[in-house]
Amino acid sequence: KLSSWAHFQCMPNLPCLLCSGSDQDLVLHGGGNTSVKAPFRDIFGNDIPALYVKGSGWDLASIEKEGFAPVRMDTMLQVPKLPSLTDTELVMVQKQACLSPSAPAPSIESMLHAMIPYTFVDHSHSDSVCLLTNTPEAKQFIAEVYGPKALVVDYCIPGFVLAKTVAGMVAGADWSQIEVIILLNHGIFTWGNDAKTSYETMITMVNKAEDFMKKKQAYFETLENGSAERPKLDTKGLAELRREVSKAAGVPMVMKSNNSYEAEMYSNLPDLEKVSQVGTLTPDHIIQTKRTPAIVNDIAPGCGAISKDVGKFVTEYTGYFDRNKKPEHKMLDPAPRWILLPGKGWATAGIGVKQTIINDDIARHTARAIQWAGKLSCYCCLGEKDLFDVEYWELEQAKLRKGGARKEFDGKIVCVSGAASGIGKACAKAFLDAGACVLGLDINPDVATTFKSPAFMGIPTDLCDTEAMTRALEQCVHCYGGIDVLVLNAGIVPKSALIEDLDPAVWDRSMNINLSASQRLMTAAIPYLKLGVDPCMIIVGTKNAPAPGKSMAAYSCAKAALTQLGRIAALELAPHGVRVNTVHPDAVFDTGIWTQEVLETRSKAYGLTVDEYKRRNLLKAEITSHDVAGVVKAMAGPTFFKVTGAQVPVNGGDERTI
């Protein structure tokens, strides 16, 4: 390569440089960074003094070498000497100083990393250190913990202002007399001439803060009581809450519920309405969770408290924006990202499941720190205006935009039956690829590992077991927030037989699996669909419903009844905004139900070879499960928002159906 990435990669201390991101008590999402000073070798063999610093927006928990940006040391040291610099100019200067065109944007704290005269630098937003700085006695506590060798910096917005402030404080300083930099309401910096020293210094400094709190009887690791059994939250109420949050956001949102003992204890604090509304543990969190959580006092479905309390949050957020905005600001969506449920726990919301997990992590750390503060002193943080400036700071918003454009089904939640193989698996993949969270149900235990994604929940379920099916739906609502799309796909193709030769057991099994199981799933899912976002149901039928073939009575009758059930569902659910449509595939031979035996039997019944039977449609086209999944996905999307009760064949054209 024409850069020194290879040189950087082989540095013996690289693993230590990366390891601080693996400890969430040190570095939470969106904050903290590390750096190393090392030469960058250009194409001519010249070594340029450089700072390899974490790229903006990269997560230290998962960062790789490509996440570090090499920037010129001389430029980073000169920038703080300028009298002033706008954010736009700072971005431009850092881009100009970057030595690799493929590198990410350097951290806005690159200048501060550069001026610390040690090879390795670590910066973290340690819970315990941030907590000390978020109390009224912050400077007193820091002096007690770290003594005179701590450089304490009053809060100022990161980037040029912070770098210039620190540069003024350390001008002419003897760095051997400075052990640590503490940024009030922000975080901590440590350093060393090898990565191990820098990291171990960080651990030592964080441990000092924890030991101080232990002496004050203010520190605890966790509030868990060791019991895995927790009272369940009302899943209908959760689905209604998620719908109201989505309305406030203007787009579908995923919502993760947390009813752990830790969350329940925090939500039971007697002064919850006061301490929870103070602000974020560190300013970076505001771009994930907003300044404060919403408080929803009752999640009993239909009680009125859900819409009222979410509406209250929206009104208060709008007021907060109006009080602090500048002409160039455009209000972000006013939906809450952290929702407290007094006495029960909390929920976190986001565009996708990754965001809900991040926000739940932040909520857990913030809740713990607030309780530490209550035992130590009291919790306070940056004022509203300072936090607003971070939330609407162009450089922070740029981190969020790195996620790229929205996908068609971002924030949507889809339940697919028969998801372990064939059409069901293809449907699940189509929705996952389009951004949805997917609950996959199948009697096949392989469904649990069909897709390796946090957006996929595969639950082995016998759909003839109503209790097991209900539990699976409830688990989906707890993890994702609701159900917007139901794809009824699970089924079997029994062995062909003339009616006079039909085994009653074969008939009963076909009716049970192809009809009754789907009816039970439909019945169980309807309450959630009524609370969904642009909700719909798609039934995977068969060409045999409108155009049956001989020797397929057990299959055709069950699917015809399912089609009729879908028509009735379309009539009943239209007043609730739930669309119900049916696809009728035929000759989809890349599915598990089409064994060689079934193929040979069916082709013989039509007097055709197997190959002729596969292409016996007007277009002479082979139909795949992915073709069917594409139509199912389209039916769930905006193209079909005004269509219900429709039946669409996916079979390449068939004279009898037409």
N, C-alpha and C positions, 0 to 999 in steps of 0.2 A: 504494500500500500504506500501511497505517497504522503503518509503522515506517520506519527510516532505511536499510533494505537498499539502496534505490536510491542514497542518498547514499553509502553505503559502497562500492557497486559502482563508482561513477564516480571514486573516489579515484585519483589518478594513480599512486600507489605500490602499488596492490593486486597487480599482477603480481609485483613484487619480494617482497611479503609471502608469496606462495604459492610462489616458486621454490625455496626451500630444501628443500622436500619431494621435489624431483625428483632430488636427489643422494643415492643410497642410502648413500654413505660418511658422510653427515651424519645422516640420519634413517632408522632402520629401523622395521619394522612395530610399531605399538603405542606408540611413544615419540616424544618431541619435540613442540614446539608453537610457534606464533607468535602475535603479538598486535599490535594497533594501538589507540591511544587516540584517540577521535574522538567528537564529540557525537552523541547519538541524538535525533532530532527526534520528539516525540510528536504526537498528533493535534491538540493545541492550538497547535502551532508552537513549543513550548518545547524548547530544546536541553539535554539532560541529559548531563553528563560520563559517558562510558562507555568500557569496555574491550571491544573486539571480540577474543575469544580463541578459539582452535581448540576445537571441541567435542570432548568426550571420546569416544574410539573412532574418530574420523575419521582417515583415513590421509593424511598430508601429501603423498604422491605423487599423490593423485587428488582432493584436497579442492577444493570450490567455495565460493562465497560463503555458501551456506546452511550450510556446515560451521562457520561462526564464530558464536559466541554473544555478543550484546551484554549486558554486565552493568554495574551501577552502580559507578562508581569509588569513591564514598564508602563503600559497603558493603564492598568488597574491601579498602579501606585500614583500616577499623575492625575487621574480623574478627580479624586477628592480635593485637590488643590484648586480646582475651578471655583469661582465665586458662587455659581449657581448652575443648575442643570435640570431640564424638564425630564419627565418620564420618557417622552418620545426620543429626546436626545440621548438619554441613558441607554435605551434599547439600541439605538443606532451605533453608539460608541462601542458597546459590548459586542455587537455583530462585527464591527470593523476589527475589533481586537481578537476575534475568534480565529484560530489557526486552521480549523477544519471546516469546510463548507457543509459537511454532512452532520456536524455536531448539533446537539440541541441548544436552545438559547441558554446562555450561562445564567446561573442564579443571580438574582439582583443583589445578593450579599457578597459577590465575588470580590469587590473592593476591600471589604472588611477582612476576608480570608487572606487577601494578598498582603495587607499591611501587618499581619501578625507574623513576626520573623522566625517562623518555625516551618519545617517541611510539611507536616501534617496538621490539619485543623479539623475539629469536629464541632458542629453546632447542633444542639438538640432542644426540643421543647419538652424536657422532662416534666412529668406530672408534679413531682415533689418540688422541684425548683420553681416552676411556674406558680404553684400554689403559694409558696412563700412570697413571691412578688405580687400576688393578687390579694394581699391583705393590707389594712391600713398601716400596719407596723412593718411594712416590707423592708425598709432600709435598716431598721433596728434588728430584725430577724437575720438579715443577710450578714450584718456585722457580727452577730453572735455566732453564726455558723461558719463563716469563711475568714473573718478577721480582716486586717488591713491589706492583705494581698489580693483582695477581690476588687476589680475595677467595676463599679456599679454605674450603669448608664440609664438615665431617665428615658422613658419611652419616647421614641420618635419613629416615624414610619420607616420601614426598611428601605434599603437602596442608597441613593446618594446622600440623603439627609443623615441617615444613621452613620454611614461611612465617614462623612465630613465631621460629624460630632465626635466620633471615637478618635479620628485622626487628630483633632484638636486636643483631646484629653491625653493622648499618649505621646505627643510631640516631645522629643527629648527624654522620654521615660526610660528607665532601666527595666527591661522586660524580665530580668531575672527576679524582680520584686513583684511581678504580677503573675498570679497562679491561675486566675480564671476571670472571665468577663461575664457579668450577670446583666442581662438586659431586662429592665423592669417590664412586667406584663408581656414578656416575650419569650426569653429562653436563656441559654448558657453556651459559652464558647470555651473549649479546651484545646490544647495543642501539644506537640512534641516533635522531636526530630526523627521519630519512627512512629508508625501507625499504632503499634501496641501501647506505647507511652501515652499517646493522645487519647486513645480509647480508655485505657485504665485510669487516666486522670479524670475522664468524664465519669466513669463509674464511681470513683472515690468521691467526687464532688456531689454526685447525686445521692450517694450513701450518707454523706454528711447531712444533707437536707432531711433524709428519711430518719436518721438517728435523732436529729433535733426534734422532729415531730413525735418520735417515740418517747423521748424524755418528757414531752408535754402531754403524753397520752392522747395524741391526736392522729396517730397513724394506724392503719390497718391494711392488710393486703387485699382482702375481699370480704364481702358480706354474705357469701354463699353459705347455706346451712347444711350442705352436703347431701341434700335430698334431691333426687331426680324428679320426683313427683311434684307437679305444680298445678294449682287450680287453673282450669282452662278459661280463656277469655271467650266472650260471646262472639262467635265467628260471623254471625249476621251483622252484629254491630261493627265489627272490624271492616267488613265489606262496605258498609254504609260510610264509615269514616274514610276509607280509601277513596270512595267515589267523591265525597265532598272535598277532599284534598286535591283530587284530580281536577274537579271543577275550578277550584281556586287557582291551580297552576295553568289551566287552559289546555292541558295535555294529559294523557293517561300517565299515572304514576304507579310504581310498585311500592308496597308498604310491608315492612318487616316488623312483627310484633315481638316484644320481649317481656315475658311474664316471669323471669327468673326471680329468685329470692332477692338478689341484689337490686333489681329494678323495682320490685314491689316495695322494698324498704325505703328506697329513695322517694318513690311516689307517695309514701305515707308520712313524709316529714311534715310536722305541724306547721312549719313556716314555708312550705313548698311554694306557694304563690309569690312569696317575696324573694327567696334565695334563687329560685329557678329563673327569675326574670332579670338578673343582674347583668349577664353577658357571658361571652365565651371565655374559656380558659386561656386561650392564646389567640391573637387576632386572625391567624390563618384559618382557624376553624369556621369563621363566619361565612366563607364562600361555600362551605359544605352544609352547615346546619342553620344558617341565619343567626341573628344576634341572640334570640331567645326561643325557647320551645313554646308551642301552643299547649294549653291546658284544656282537655276535654273531660268534663266532670262526670259524664255518664255515657256509656256506649251501648245501652239497651236500644235495640233497633226501633226506630220510629218514635223515640221519646222526645225528639226535638233538640236535645242538648248538643248533638253532634254538629248539625248545621249551624246552630247558634254560636257554639264556641269556636268552630273553624272560621265562621264569619267575623267573629270578634278579633281573631288573630289577623285576618286580612285587613280589617279596618285599622287596627293598630299599626300594622306594617306600613300601610299607605300613609298614615300620619307621620310615622318615623321618616319615610322617604321625603314627604313634603317639607318637613322641618329642616332637612339637611341637604336637599338637592341643590345642584347648580344647573344652569341652563343646558349644559351639554349632557346631563344625566338622563337616562331612560330607565324607568322603574323595571326591575326584574320581577318575575312572577311572585306574587305575595303569598304563595302557599307555604305552610310550615314544613320543615324537614324533620323536626323532632316533636313528637306529640306525647305529652305526659297524660297518663290515665290514673288519676289519684286512687291509691289503694290497690291498684292492679299491676302497674308497670309502665311501659311506654311503647311507642311505635316510632319507627323512622321511615321516612319516605324519600324516594329518589326516582330519577328517570329509568334506572335499571337496577337489577339486584345488587350490582357492585356498589352503587351509591348507597343503598340501604344498609349494606354491611359496614361501609365506611362510617356512615352517620351513626350507626349503632355503637361502633367502637368509640367514636368521639363522645357520644352520650355517656357511655359507661365510664370513661376516664373523667369526664367533667363531673358526673354525679359523685364519683368517689372523692374528687378534689374538693368539691363544695362541702362534703361532709367532713373532710379533714379540716377545712377552714373553720367550720362551725365549732370544732373541738379546740382549735388553736386560737382563733380570734373570731373573725367573720370574713365572709367572702366579698371581695370587691374586685373590679377589673377596670379596663379602660372605659371612659365615658362614651355615651352614644355617638357623639360626633366623630371621635377617633375611630370607632368601629365602623361607622358608616363610610369613612374615608377609605378604609381597607376594603370593605365589601364592594364599593364602587370604584376602586382603584383599577385603572386600566391594566396594570401589570398582573393583578390577581385575576381579573376576569379572563385574561389571556390563558391562564391555566385551565379554566373550565372549557374554553373553546377548543382546546387540544383534543377533546373527545370526538370532534368531527360532526358532520351533519346527522340529524336524527334519522333513524331507520323507520320504515313504515309502521312497524308494530312495537316500537319502543314503548315501554310502560304497560303493554297489554299482557294479559294472562290467559293462557289457552290450556284447556284440558283435552287430551286426546286419549281415547280408549283403543286398546290393541296397538300400543305404541312400540312394542318390541321388534316388530318386523313389518315388511310389506308396506301397504298404503299408510298405515298408522305411523310407522317409523319415518316415512317420507314426509308426512304432514308435520310431524314434530320437528324434523330438520328444517323444513321450509319456514316454519314460524320462528324457530331459534335464529336462523340466518337473517330473518327480518327484524330481529330485536326483541321478540317476545320472551316472556318466561313461560315454560311449558311444564305442566303436570302430565306425565305419561303413566297410564294405567295398563297393566297386562297381567295375565295369570302366569306368564313366563317370567321367572326370576331374573332373567337377563335384562329386563327393562331397567333395573336399578343402575346398570352400568352402560346403558345404550349410548349416552352422550356424556362426556366429561366436561360439564359446564355448570357453574353455580346457578345458571338460569334454567337448568333442567332438573326436575325432581321425578325420578322414576320409582314408582311404588308397586311392587308385586301385589296384585289384588285380584281376587276372584270376584268378578262383577255380579255373580249370583249371590254373593255374601253382602247383604245390605249394610251391615254394621261395619265391615271392613272398608267398603266403598265410602261410607259416610266419614270414617276416620281419615281416609286419604284426602277427601275434599277439605276437611277441617285443617289438616296439616298444610295443605296448599295455601289456604287463606291466612294461616298464621305466618307463613314464610313469605308469601307474595302479595297478600292483601285482598284477593277476591278471585272471581272468574268472569272473564269477558266473552270467551269463545269456547263453546263445547263442540267437539268433533266426535260424533258417535260412529265409531268405525269397527269396534271389535265384533268378530263373527267367525263362523266356520262354514265350510262347504261340505255337507254330508255326502256320502256315497250315493251315486245315482240309483234310482229304483223306480219302477212303475208303481202306480198307486196300489194296484192289487198285490204287489210284493212288498209294500212298505212296512218296515219294522216299526212298531209303535215306539220303541225306545229311541230310534233314530229321529222320528217325528218330534217326540217330546224334547230331546236334547237340542234340536235345531230351534224349536220355539223358545226354549229357555235361554239359549245363548244369543241367538240372532234377534230375538224380540224382547223377551222379558228383562234380560240383563240391561239392555239399552234403555228400556222404559224406566227401570229403577234408577239408573244413573241420571237420566233426564229429570226424573222427579226430584232427586236429591239436589241436582245442580240448579234447578229453576230459581229457588230463592236467591242464590248468588248472582245468577244472570240478571235478575230484575234490578240488582244493585250494581251491575257492571257498567263499564264505559263502552258505548256503542255496542251493546251485547248482541250476540247471535249464536245460533246453533246450526251446525251443518251435519246432516245425516248422510253417511256413505251407504247408499242403497245398492242397487244392481239393475242391469238391463232386464233381468228376469221379472222385475216388478211390473213394468209396463208391457213387456213382451216375453212371457214365460216360455220355457222350453220343456219338452216332455222329459219324464223321468227325474224331474227336479222339484217335485211337489213340496217336499219338506223345506227346502231352501227358499223357493220362490214364494211360498205362502207366508213364511216368516218375514221375509224382506218386504213383501207387499203390505203386510200388516204394519211393519215399521214405517213404511212410506206413508200409510194412512195416518199413523200416529203423528208423524211430522206435520201433515196437513192440518190436523186438529190443533197441534201445538202452535202452528202459525196463526190460527184464528184466536186462540186463547191468549197468546203472549203479545200480539200486536199492540194492544192498549198499553203495555208496559215498555214498548220500544224494543222488544226482543224479536229479531228476525229469525225465521226458521226456513232453511232451504235444503234441498237434497241433490246430491250428485249420484248419477247412475253409471258406474263404470262397467265395462265389459271386457273380457279377455285381457286382463292385467296379469300377465303370466310370470312376472318377477316377484310374486308373493308366495309365502309359505303354504297357503291353502291349495295352490295348484301343484299338486304332486304329479309325478309322471303317470301314476295310475289314473288320477282324475282326468288328466289331459287325454289319455288314450281312450278312456270311457266316453268322454264328451265328444271327441272328434269322431269316434265310431258312431255315436248316436246321430250325427249329422252327415255321415257318409263321407267324411273328409280325412285327409292325413293330418297329423299333428301340426305341421307347418301351415297347411291351408287353414286349419281351424284357428291358428293364432292371428291370421291376417284376413279373416272373413268379413271385414268391414268395407264400406264403400271407398274409403281412402286407401285401402290396402296398407294401413299403417299399424305398426306394433305399438300398443299402448302400454306405458310403464307406470309404476306407482308414483313416480315423480310428476308425470303428466297430470294424474289425478290430484296430487297434492297442490300443484299450481292452481288448479281450478278451485280447490277448497280454500286456499289462501286468498284468492281473489274474491270469493264469496264473503270472506270475513272482513274484507277491506272496504274502502270508501266507494269503490265502483258499484257495490251492491247495497249501499246504505238505504236505498229506497226500494229494495226488492225483498219480498217475503212470500213464502208458499210456492217458490219456483222449484222445478225439477229439471236438471240439466244433465243430458247424457254425455258421458266421456268415453266414446267407443269408436271413434273414427267414422261414424255414420252407419246406420243400420236400417234397411228398408222397413222391417217390421215395426221398429220404434218410431220411425218417421211417419 
